[in-house]
Amino acid sequence: MMTIGILTILVFGMSAIVVDGAKCLNSKDSERYVVVNCAYQEFLFVPTTDVLKDVETLNLEHNYIGKLFNNSFTEYPNIKNLMLSFNKVHTIEPGALGSLGELEMLDLSQNAIKEVPAGLPKSLTQLRLNGNPVSDMRQLETAVGLRVLQLRGCDLRTYPELGIMPNLVSLDVSENGDIVDLDPAQLAITCRLARLNVTGATNLFRPGTPGAHCRCRRVVQWANTYKITVFGLGHCPDPLAGDGELDIHDDPNSEACARIPEQALAAFKECMAEWEHRNTPYWAIASGVVIAVAVLLALCVCMRRRRRRGRRGNANKVQSAQSPPPSDAKVAHNDSAGNNKTEPAALLSSAA
């Protein structure tokens, strides 16, 4: 019996599934997610058989997968976390991620992806593209719920053109040494950004670059105003040009040096309007639910009070109905007593 129990635990607790000679380990994590680990198995394609259909976390790291097809994940619609880092992915068909309506985290780090994949689900909150030669960011607009974006070491030549992303709170563009400039208007379109990592961007605001000092001060002013923690920025460069003369574009005494441009303020306002547009329905629904619950609770309290009052009234009526009426003898006695009380008064009056 003990042997059978041990075998049962081995089979169902941590089962091993063979797929084309490789093994995927199935288990559950601390959050009770169904986890399938297919890492380091030399897969050439996403396995489509013998993997649990209700998998929620699929780990395909360190394989040789080069292309994601439209039907690669149709068998696994419940995936919430998908790890594909350290593969050979160079092509992602437009519908490859379309069946993943519950996807929250997608890790495509260390592949050969040149553009953000199309069809990113609205449920996606975290996207990791570290170590890819990605340059086209246009498809990010479909990931309206994206909160964390990692672009570390992507050989970016400029700060990424993200478009309006009001839900983004964390952006990592570290280890991109060719980024030379950053402007408040570029930060304004991510109006709820709280964390920005530019560590390793060695050419950012490079000393001697015309206007670098004032542009740096404007970014610092923006970050301080809108509570953005910037990692790796350092001190703004000396306003003196390379020959020791003051750069006409970097006069630290000029009012315009650290002034936030109107363009950035307008972009920030547009971004916040978009955030309200995307999130107001949810707040409205939540507020409506809260109000409805409060009204129901108030009605319940009122009904209970009325019931209690009704019960007390009925109890009083029953008690009065059950008490016996006064007898005739008592009534006669009361009457005679009343007459006896009046006779002395009559005698006194007649004697007088």
Disulfide bonds with the S-S distance in Angstrom:
Cys24-Cys38 2.15
Cys191-Cys271 2.14
Cys214-Cys257 2.18
Cys216-Cys236 2.11
